[in-house]
Amino acid sequence: MKKKVNFLLLQVFGVLTFLSIPVFTSPDFNTRLDFLYVEGFQRHFTVYVLLVIFFYLNYYWLIPKFYFRKKIWLYVMLVAAAYAIVVAVPEYMFPNFGRSFHHRPMPPQAESFFFRLPDGGSFFQFLLVLSLSFLLRINNQLLALNHEKLQAEVSYLKAQINPHFLFNTLNSIYALTLDKSDAAPDAVIRLSNMMRYVVTESSNELVPLEKEINYITDYVDMQRLRITDQSNLEYIVDGNVKGKSIAPLVVIPFIENAFKYGVNAEEDWSVKIGIRITEEDFTLNVFNKKVKISFPEDYITEQGIENTSKRLEFIYPGRHELQLTDAEDSFSVRLKISWL
C-alpha cells in the first residue's frame, strides 16, 4: 500500500513538474498572473496537457494492447494519429495565433528549440514523451516479469512439492513395501525424478518437452497409487515430443487441479487428461467431474489457475489459447500453445 502511495505521489510530482515548464518559460511570467490570459501561453499549455494525456494513453493502453501483442504497425499508426491530434487540437482552439508565447514579437534568441512547439506540437517533445513512456513501460514490464517469475516459482514449488502430496505418496509407497510389491522401487524412482525436475528445471525459461511430459507422467502415476478404480482415470499422450521446448511447470497446475477437485472414492468421479503434440502446436485437454472434497485449508490453491493464466500471458503472448469451462458438475480446460 505504501509503495502504491509513493508511486502515485511520484506521478503527481512528475506531471506538475512537466506542466510547470510552459509556466516558467513564458516571457510573460514576470507579469504576475496576467500571462495566464495570453493566448500564446494558453496554446502552449494546452499542448503540454495533451502530451501528458498521450503519455498515460501510451503507457497504459497503446503499448500493452498493441506493441506487446506484436501489432507493431497498428501501434505506429496510432502513435502517428496521436501526434496529429497534439498538433491539430491547439490549431483548432487557437486558430489566429502564430508561434510566439507572447503577444509582442520575440527576439530570435528568446526562443528555445526545445520549448518551442511549431504548428501546435514539437516533434522533439512528442518524441521525448513517447520515449519516456516507452522506456518506463518496458522497465515496468521487466520488473513485473521478474516478480511474476519469482511468484510462479515459489507457487509451483509449493504446489508440486506440497507436503500433503508427499505424505500421501510416501504413505502409498510404504503400503507397497509392506505388501512387498514390485511397484515400490519404481514408485520411489518416479518420486525422486519429480523432485529433481522441480528443483533443477523450474528456474529455466524453457525445457525439452520430453522432460515436461515425463514429469506429468510421473505425477499421474503417483496419483494412481491412491486410486482404487483405475477405469475412472484416462491419460493419453499423442504425438512426437522430440526437438520441442516448453516453459517448465506451465501445464501441471491444470492437471493437479483436476486431481484435487475431481477424485473421491466415495463418488462417481472421473478425470480425463489428453495431450496432443503436432509440428505446429501443443494441446492439453483436462476434464474432471466435481466431487465433494475435504482438504486442509493450506492445501487449497484457489488462485492456482489464475496465476497460471497470467504466466501464460507473459510467456506466450498471442501464441496460446486458454479455455476454462466451469460447469455446475464439471470443470474442463483446453490449452493450446503454438510453437511459432
N, C-alpha and C positions, 0 to 999 in steps of 0.2 A: 504493500500500500504506500509506504514511504517513497519507494522508487518511482511509483506512478505519479505521485505528487511532485517530486523533484523534476521528473521528465516534463510534466505539464508546465511547471514554473519556468523551466528552461525554454520551452517553446514560446511561452508568452514573452519572455525577455527577448528572444530572438526576433519575434515578429515586431515588437515595439522598437527594437534597435533598427531593424530594416526600414520600418515606416518613418523613422526619425531622419533618415537620410535626406529626403526632399525638403524636410523642415529646416534642418541646419545648413543645407547647401543653398537654400533660396537666397538670392540677392536682396530680398526684402525682409529677411529675418530680423534685422535690427529696427524694423518699423513697428515694434510691439506685435499686436495681433492683426494689424492691417493686411499683412501678407496672406492671411487665410482667405481673403476675398479677392486676391489677384488670380485671374483666370489661368495664368501660366502655372502657378503653384498648384491650383486645383487639378489641372490637367495631369501634371506630373505625379501628384499624389495618387490620382486615380490609377495611373499605370502601376505604381508600386503596390497598390491594393490588389490589382489584377495579377501581379506577379506572385503575391502571397497566396492568392486563391489557386493559381496554377501549381505552385509548389506542393500544396496539400493534395490537389487533384492528381498530380503526377505520382506523389509518394504513396497515397493510399488506394488509388484506383487504376491509373494507367499502367504503372509498372507491374503490379501484381496480376492484373487481369489480362494484360496483353503481352508485355515483354517477358515475364516469367513463363508464360504459356506458349512461348515461341511464335507469337503472332507479331513478328518484328515489323513487317511492312504496315500493318494496321496501326501499330504503335507509332511509327514515324509519321503516318498521315494524321493521326490525332494530335500529335505534338505540333505539327505544322499548322493544323487548324487552330490550336490554342494560341500559337504565336499570332496568327491572323486576327484573332479576337482581341488580343492585347493591343494590337496596332489599331484595329478598327473602332473599338469602343470609345477611346479618347477622341478620335477624329469625329465621331458622331456626336459626342457630348459637347465638344468644343470646336465646332467647325470653323469658326472665324479666327482661331488663334494660330499663330505661327509656331516657332520652335523655341521662343525665349521664355525663361522663367518670369520675366519682368515686363511690365507694360512699357518700359523705356528700352531703347536699343542697348544691347550689351556689348562691351568690347570683346574682341575675339579671345583675349587671354582669360576672360572671366568664365568662359565656357570650358567645361571639362568633358572629354570624350566619354569618360566612364559614367558620368551622371546625366549627360545629355541624352534625351530619348528622341531621336529623329522619327518623324512620322508616327508618333504615338507609342513607340516601343523600341528600345535599343536592343538590337540583336545581341550585343555583347552581354547586356544584363540578363536578357532572357536565357542566353546560353549558360550564364553563371548560375542562375536559379535552377535550370534544368540539370546541370552537372551536380550541383549541391544536393538536390533531392534524389538524384540517381545514386550518388555515392553513399548517402546516408541510408537509402533503402537497401542497397547491396550489403552494406555493413550490417544493418539490422537483420537482414536475411541470413547472413553468415552466422551471426550470434544466435539467431533463433534455431538454425540448423544444428549448431553445436549443442545448444541447450536441449533440443528435441532428441538429438542423438544420445546425449547423456541420460536423459529421462528414459528413452527407449531401452537403452542397455540395462539400466537398473531395473526397469519394469519387467523386461523379458527374463533377466536373470532371476528375479523373484518368482516370476510365473513358471519358468521351466525348472528351476532348482527349488521348487516350493517344498517346504518341509513336509507338508501333508502328502504331496506326491511321492516324496522319498520314503516317508514312513509306510505308506500303502504298498509301494513297490517292494521295499525291504521285507515287509510282512509276508507279501506274496512269495518272495524268494525263500524266506525262512520256511514257509509251509512246503515249498517244493523240496527243500533239503530234508525236512522231516520225513517226507514221503520217498526220499532218495530218488527223486525224479531226475531223469536225464536232461530235463529242460532247465534245471537250476544253473549250471555253468553258463549256458547260453544267455540266460536272463542277466547274470552278473556282467557278462561281457557287453551286452547291449546297454545296460545302465551306465557302465563305465564309458562307453563310446559317447553316449548322450552328454554326460558331464564334461568330457574332454572337448566335445564340439562347442558347447556353450562357452566354456572358458577360453578356448583358443581362437574361435572363429567369429564370435559375436561382435568384436570390435572392427572387423574388416568391412569395407564398403560392399564388396561383392565376394561371393564364394562360388565354387563349382556347384552347379545344380545337382550333380550326383551326390555330393555331401549333404545338401539340404534334404534331398529325398531320402537318403539313408537315415538322417536324423528323424524325419517324420515317421518312417517305417519303424524305427526303434521305439519311438514314442507310442505308436499304435500297438505294437507288440507288448509293450509294458502295460498298456491298458487292458490288453486281452487277459492278462494274468488274473485280474479281478472280475472278469466277466464269465459267467457260467454258460450262458446261451450264446455261442458264437454266431449263430444264424442271424441275430439282430444287428450284427456289425458287418458293414460292407466297406472294403478298402481296395481301390483299384488304381494302379498307375499305368498309364498307356503312353508310349512314345519314347523317343531316344533322348537321353539326358546328356550324352557326350557333347563336349565343346560348348556348353552353355553355362552362363553365370546368373546368379540371382542375389538379391540382398538377403543376408542371413536372418533367420527367425522372423521373416515378414509373413510367412504363411501359417506357421504353427499356432498363433493365437486363435484363429478361426476354428482349427481342429480341436484345440484344447477346450474352447468354449462349448463345442458340441458334446464332449465327454463330461464336462462339468454339469451341464444343464439338461443332458439328454439320456443319462444312464441311471436306471433304477430297477434293480432285480425284482421288485415287487409290482412293477407295472409293465405294460406292453410298450417297451421302449424301442427305439430304432435310431441308429447312427449310420449315415452313408457318406463316404468320402471318395471323391473321384478326382484324379489328376490327369490332365491330358496335355502332352507336350508335342508341339509341332515345330517346324522350322521358323514359323512366324511368331508364335506366342505360347504362353503358359496359361492354362486354365485350371482353376480349382473350383469344385462344387462340393459344398458341405451341407448336409441336411440332418436335422435331429428333431424327434418329437419332444415336446416339452413334458417333463415329468416333475414330480414333487422332489425337491432336493432339501438336504439338511447339511449345510456346510458351516464350519466356524466362520465368524464374521471376517477375519483377516484373510480368508481363502477366497472370498467372493470378489471378483475384479470386474466391477460394472463398467469401468472406463477402458477396459482392455481393447474392445472393438474400436472405440473412438480414437484411442491413441494409435492403433494400427492404421486406421484410415488416414490420420494425419501423416504418419510416417510414409505411407504410400504416396501421398500428395507431394511430399518433399523428394522422395527418391525417384518416382516415376510420374512426373507431371506431364499430363497429356498422353501418357503411354499405358494407362491402366483403366480398367472399368471395374467398379465395385458395386454390386447389387446386394442389398440386405433385405430379406423378406421376413418380417416379424409377424407371423400369423398367430391366431388365438391358441392353436395347439401345436405349432411347429415353428422352427426357425431355420432359415436357409441362407447360404452365402454363395455368391458366384463372383469369382475374381478372375479377371483376365489381364495379363501383363504382356505387352508386346516387346519383343527383343530389340526392335529398332524404333 
